[in-house]
Amino acid sequence: MTEEEKILIESAQNGDSTAFGALYDRYAERIYRFIFLKTGQKGDSEDLLHEVFLAGWRTIGSYELRGGIPLTSWLYRIAGNRVIDWYRTRKGTSSLDEMTENNTLPIELASTGHTALLEALDRGLAMDAVMRGIRSLNDTEQTVLLMRYVEDLSPEETALAVGKTAGAVRLIQHRAIAKLKKKLEVPHEQFTRTS
């Protein structure tokens, strides 16, 4: 955590909405991308993003700056909980077709690429097939893969966000990749990650 980020967090904890706005500007794109990949619904993802940061603003005072989890992991945890609530209210009515147009990667995701998963997509895997495969995984497996391959978080950062150990994250990641490989019939090397 940078000194600038610490100052912004402390200021936000003291009620400075401008400081919290700067934190929003710093992390909103990442949190939105995570939510969008989980829901596949642009409008709902935007609404959920606002809910995440509203909840963050309301509870920033309870965030432990020293010795606590990184702010990004804290925000991902809030986002994950909001997405779970969203699915409970939707009861499976989301449509994969609404997520992609012509099986192409949305522009806001394509511009961020450099991860193994997006590289695999560039090698010819259709976005809808990958998303169907990911959506067939349980929520924890989905979250771990998205955080590791799309958000490029370390196993330790992912572990903090999902409330598991880094070793458990690596195991979940390995099992989820094996399931995806089987579903997509893709060589395992395309999804291999070293750390």
Helices and strands as residue ranges (DSSP letters): H 3-13, H 17-39, H 42-59, G 60-62, H 71-90, H 96-99, H 107-110, H 116-122, H 127-135, H 139-145, I 146-150, H 155-162, H 166-184, G 188-191
